[in-house]
Amino acid sequence: MKAVVIHAARDLRVEEREPEAAGAGQVEIAVEAGGICGSDLHYFNHGGFGTVRVREPMILGHEVAGTIKALGVSVSGLAIGDRVAVSPSRPCNACDYCLKGQQNHCLNMRFYGSAMPMPHIQGAFRQRLVAEAWQCHKVADGVSINEAAFAEPFAVVLHAVNRAGSLLGKRVLVTGCGPIGALAIVAARLHGAREIVATDVMAAVLQKALGLGADRVINVADAPGQLCAYSANKGYFDVQFEASGNERAVRSGLEVLKPRGILVQLGLGGDVSIPQNMVVAKEIEMRGTFRFHEEFGLAVDLINQKRVDLAPLLTGVLDWKRRYTPSRSREIAADP
């Protein structure tokens, strides 16, 4: 089979790899669509992110969906021909964190396409993928396989909403309207946000944000004062989803959060400097959010039930057999 393999920064190859056979409790999947995550782009452009570096050839990809082609023994509830979204999260379910229900912090996590451990965990951008049956969630008729591939990033955002707490009646700020920020808008609207304001520095993605449910968008490159106006009376927003990883976005968000507001950090951008006095004086809570676990199944259910429309986020499709037609956005799907 063919697989998309990263060797080093700017060294990405389509290579032949030996396919695996489905064992007990496993299924073989023909991968038909996969979203290209920001982490995949970091591996390609920089050879990694933070302290994580590619040290051996690694198959990329973890946002995938496809069709089951073979079943191992003892598999129930799935059949050959079923279309499935595949959770890339494979916790050990035996370490202290797993036993406390914090599988996203598993000490022995095998997350597809990750260079964190050595040897690296091979990813899912391959023609055939063997996965555990419990990783697979059926895709409903009428849902495209490309939409199904959005289940993983949507699960990331649903976990962020869990970290934020109830959004019912809350005023929400989303900073950064790339794929994750855009999905944060969708999730906040779904969870009862009263008002959503989104910021970015690109007009095209802000226009997309309006279509996804933002009440107002602000281009902070052109009109930073429009966001500053929300700092009156100690702030306006109850919750900020920070999806850019940009220090200025963090700082500007802290200025417009109300006392006892919550900042949920989704974007990764390295070390940042924060106004500590402001955090203390306004009693602001800063919360990290990392991956997901049970939210993956919820993401698939919401997509299947058409309670969310993620199709507008798919702005291009890359077929590895042909040259890519330029996309209008940063979120694309790989279709092998």
HELIX and SHEET records of a PDB file:
HELIX    1   1 GLY A   38  HIS A   46  1                                   9    
HELIX    2   2 ASP A   96  LEU A   99  1                                   4    
HELIX    3   3 GLN A  103  HIS A  105  5                                   3    
HELIX    4   4 ALA A  133  GLN A  135  5                                   3    
HELIX    5   5 ILE A  145  ALA A  148  1                                   4    
HELIX    6   6 ALA A  151  ALA A  164  1                                  14    
HELIX    7   7 PRO A  179  LEU A  190  1                                  12    
HELIX    8   8 ALA A  203  LEU A  212  1                                  10    
HELIX    9   9 PRO A  224  CYS A  228  1                                   5    
HELIX   10  10 ALA A  229  LYS A  234  5                                   6    
HELIX   11  11 GLU A  247  VAL A  256  1                                  10    
HELIX   12  12 GLN A  276  ALA A  281  1                                   6    
HELIX   13  13 GLU A  295  ASN A  304  1                                  10    
HELIX   14  14 ALA A  311  LEU A  313  5                                   3    
SHEET    1   A 3 ASP A  11  GLU A  16  0                                        
SHEET    2   A 3 LYS A   2  ALA A   8 -1                                        
SHEET    3   A 3 MET A  58  ILE A  59 -1                                        
SHEET    1   B 5 ARG A 128  GLU A 132  0                                        
SHEET    2   B 5 GLN A  26  GLY A  35 -1                                        
SHEET    3   B 5 GLU A  63  LEU A  71 -1                                        
SHEET    4   B 5 ARG A  83  VAL A  86 -1                                        
SHEET    5   B 5 CYS A 136  LYS A 138 -1                                        
SHEET    1   C 4 ARG A 128  GLU A 132  0                                        
SHEET    2   C 4 GLN A  26  GLY A  35 -1                                        
SHEET    3   C 4 ALA A 333  ALA A 334 -1                                        
SHEET    4   C 4 VAL A 317  LEU A 318  1                                        
SHEET    1   D 2 GLY A  48  PHE A  49  0                                        
SHEET    2   D 2 VAL A  52  ARG A  53 -1                                        
SHEET    1   E 6 ARG A 216  ASN A 219  0                                        
SHEET    2   E 6 GLU A 195  ASP A 200  1                                        
SHEET    3   E 6 ARG A 171  THR A 175  1                                        
SHEET    4   E 6 PHE A 237  GLU A 242  1                                        
SHEET    5   E 6 LEU A 257  GLN A 265  1                                        
SHEET    6   E 6 GLU A 285  GLY A 288  1                                        
END                                                                             
